[in-house]
Amino acid sequence: MRITHVTDSYLPQLGGIETQVARLAGRQADAGHDVEVINTTLDHHGPGVRTETGDNGVTVHRIAARIPFRAPIHPRSTSHVVARLRELDAAGRRPDVVHLHMGVLAPSAQLALRPVTRLGLPAVLTVHSVWGRWALAFEALDRVAHWSRWPVQWSAVSELTAAPLRRILAASGLDAATVDDRVSVLGNGIDVEAWRLPRTERGERAEGKQVHVVAATRFAPRKRVLPMLEAIADAARRAPGGLVATIGGDGPQLAQARRFVREQGLSDVFRLVGRLTPVELQRLYMRADVFVAPAVKDAFGIAALEAQAAGLAVVSRSQSGVAERLEHGRDALLADDDAGIADALVRLVTEPELLDRIIAHNRSAELPMSWPNVLAEVEEAYRRAVALVR
C-alpha cells in the first residue's frame, strides 16, 4: 500500500504528534508499505523544499519556511502538498490513502484536506489533541464549509477526542450508525516488549523499601504538575515514611516545582531530575512501583501506558484519555479529583497486597496499544476511507 502522511509537526521537533507520526510511518514501512511524510517542520538544514529518505525507509518531504519560533507553518503549504501528490501520481506512485494529522491548529493538514478529497484520494484525518473550546469554532466552520460531509474517514486517538467529531457529524444530519462508522478511534502505538523490563524489588533499591512513585511529564500548566506534587505531598504526610517520588521532565514550571519542594521541606520525599532519555526512563521504571498521571486534557497519555507496560500501577484522573484504557482496581486506580489521587496513593502504600496485585497484572497483561493491534486498526480505517471514495 502507498501511504502519504500529511502533518504540520514532525521530527526533529519533539512532541506527541511528531513522535507518534514518525513511529507509525516507520512501522508501516517495516510492514512493507511505501510510506511518505509531507510536513512543514524545519530540520537542521533550515527552510526550503527537500525530499529525503530515512534509515527506516520512510520518504520525508519537507516544505519548510523560516517562521518565528520555528513554528511548522508554510504560507503556501496547500499548493506544495497538492503539487507533491500530483508528482507522485505522475510517477506512478499515486497514494492509496492520505493520512492527515492535526492537534487544534494545524493549517497545513487542515487546508490540504479539501484539495486531497477533490483529487479523489481516500483520506483519513486523525485528531491528536483535546479540542476543548475550539470545538465551538469547528462547529461554526462546519455550518459554513460543511466539512463533516466530505468523503473523509475521521478519527481520533481516544474517545475523549472523538466526542466532538461525533457531535458535529450528528448535528450535520448523519444518523447514529453512520457517525459510528465514519469516526474511528486510532490509539497511539507502544512497543510493549521494549517496556517489559526486569524489576528491582523494594528493599533492593537505592530508594529503600518505600513505595516509589514516579512521573514523566512536561512541567507546564496543562500537564498539572503542581497539583500532582501537592497530592503526592498530601499522601506522604498521611503515610509518613511510606513513599518517595521521582519526577522526570522539563518545562516552564520546573523552577516553581523545585521551589515548592524546598519551601514545603519535602526534599526527603521528592527528586525532580529534569528531562530523562528513554534509557534513563526505563532504568527509573525498573525500580519504581506507581506512575501518576494528573492531567485531565491528555488526549492519550502515552507515558502512563508505557509505564503500565513496564509493570507499574497507574494512578490517573478519570477524565483523561489515558483512563479509557485502564480498569479501576485491575491495572490502575482512577481518581475523580486531585484529592482522589492522594487517596489512591495512600491506599497503594497501606494496602501492599493491592499494589502487588496490580503490578503483577500489568507485568503480564496483553495490552491493546501494542503496535500489531494499532496497525490493524489503522488499516481498517484506511479500508473505510477507500470505500467512501468508491
Secondary structure, DSSP 8 states (H G I E B T S, - for coil): -EEEEEES--TTS-SHHHHHHHHHHHHHHHTT-EEEEEE---BTTBSEEEEEE-TTS-EEEEEE---GGG-S--TTHHHHHHHHHHHHHHTT---SEEEEEESS--HHHHHHHHHHHHTT--EEEEE-S--TTHHHHHHHHHHHH-GGGSSEEEEESSHHHHHHHHHHHHHTT--HHHHHHHEEE----B-GGGG------TTSSTTTTSEEEEEE---SGGGTHHHHHHHHHHHHHHSTTSEEEEEE--STTHHHHHHHHHHTT-TTTEEEEE---HHHHHHHHHT--EEEE--SS-SS-HHHHHHHHTT-EEEEETTSTGGGG--BTTTEEEESSHHHHHHHHHHHHH-HHHHHHHHHHHHH---TTBHHHHHHHHHHHHHHHHHHH-
